Amino acid sequence: MDVLWAGTPMVTMPGETLASRVAASQLTCLGCPELIAQSRQEYEDVAVKLGTDMEFLKKVRSRVWKQRICSPLFNTKLYTMDLERLYLQMWEHYAAGGKPDHLVKMQSLESSEST
């Protein structure tokens, strides 16, 4: 995450594990899906393009730099509020007798408080 905060583009290829998908989540949140490869060949192609196409590099670097301020990725207050909403949603699910499950859709805080 520090590399993105510095405004430096990074290329990633998500795998099976959570750890291997973190960078893809960060890039998605940052609005840079073109840096997420779906194959080894695509990973290589994007990395080579960043290293050889200076216009592409400037464009991507500029977007990463701007988005780090605008996107929710580095908005600690919003992140904390969203995390608190998720904790509340998990607790309500548990208190209602629900079994552990994936949270697919996050409820708004207002709808959680009114139920």
JOKALIN-V983573 format. One record per run of one state. SS is the DSSP state (2 for helix, 1 for strand, 0 for the rest). FROM is the first residue (numbers start at 1). TO is the last residue. If there is no record, write none. Layout:
ss | from | to
SS | FROM | TO
SS | FROM | TO
This chain:
ss | from | to
0 | 1 | 1
2 | 2 | 5
0 | 6 | 11
1 | 12 | 12
0 | 13 | 17
2 | 18 | 30
0 | 31 | 32
2 | 33 | 35
1 | 36 | 36
0 | 37 | 39
2 | 40 | 52
0 | 53 | 53
2 | 54 | 70
0 | 71 | 71
2 | 72 | 74
0 | 75 | 75
2 | 76 | 95
0 | 96 | 108
2 | 109 | 114
0 | 115 | 115
